[in-house]
């Protein structure tokens, strides 16, 4: 059965989560409809964010207290105390402009100062906050593997992924809904590429492991 809006929820474990307004690592999603053969798919960008720099817990906005208040979230500074990730999971909430049943997701380390190790990644349908609609979370792969190392200064696209919950029927209630892209950074990262004020982001505490 295709999950509907009232489906039960699944949530990131190992609470509490940190929340702030920015996008880490994920920079675009493209989609297509899989009624055609995979090598004939016509891809369309349905969400994108331009990398704008690296995350810093000490950034300031002279003369703009509102921007400063939005950027300096205390819980984020605890979750990323030195501006770098350590063995923890992230969940980016993204609203597609269009829905297709096949997606590819771009991960960026373009401003990073060292290789970025993504050991697991998933994409599912958001229920609310960091919660997902049960049965919609799908494992993302990279060249057929569940993990990828992104060199400093580079970006990678995931393999095409079929979203079973996206059908002609479900598109009627999917309009306006959000995708949740989750990924686990193993070990200690370098500086993290971000786009400021793009979306809500959730993260687990350092050392909490794979919660995708």
C-alpha positions, 0 to 999 in steps of 0.5 A: 500500500502506498503510504498516506499522510496518516501513516505511522512515524519513524524518527531519528534515534539517539535524541536530542537533535539539533536544529538550525536553518542551513543546508549541509553537504546536500546541494541539489536533487534531480528527478525523472519518471521511470516509465522510460528506460533508465538510460533514456530518463530526462532529468529535471532539477527539483531543488537546488542550493548554491554552496556558499562557504563552510560552517563556522560556529563563530561567524558574525553578521556586523550590524544585523542582529536578526541574521546573527540570531538565526545563524548562531543557534546554541544547540548547533554549536554543541552538536558541531562544537568546532564546526566539524562533524564527528561520527554523527548523522544529519537529516536535511528537510527539502521541498521539491518543486516537482515530484518524480518517482526516480531521484538523484542527489548531489552531495558537495564537499566543494569548500571542504579542506579534507576528504568527506566520508559519507558511510550511509545515506537515505531519502524518505518522506517527511512526516513532521520535524525529523520524523519520517512516514514509515516505509518510505525511507530508501537507501542511497547508493553511489556507484552501487555502494552504500558509502562514498568518499568525496575529495576536498573540492569535489561533488558527487551524484548518487545513483538513480533511486526509485521512490516506491511511494511516488505514484500517479495517485500519490502525487495528488497529496505529495504536492507541498510535502517534503523529502528528508535526506539523511546521511552519516558522516563517519569519523571526523570531518574537515570543514563542512560545505553549507548553504545558509538559511536554505532549509531546516536541518537536524543532527545527532550528537557527536559520536552517536553513529549511524542513525539514517 
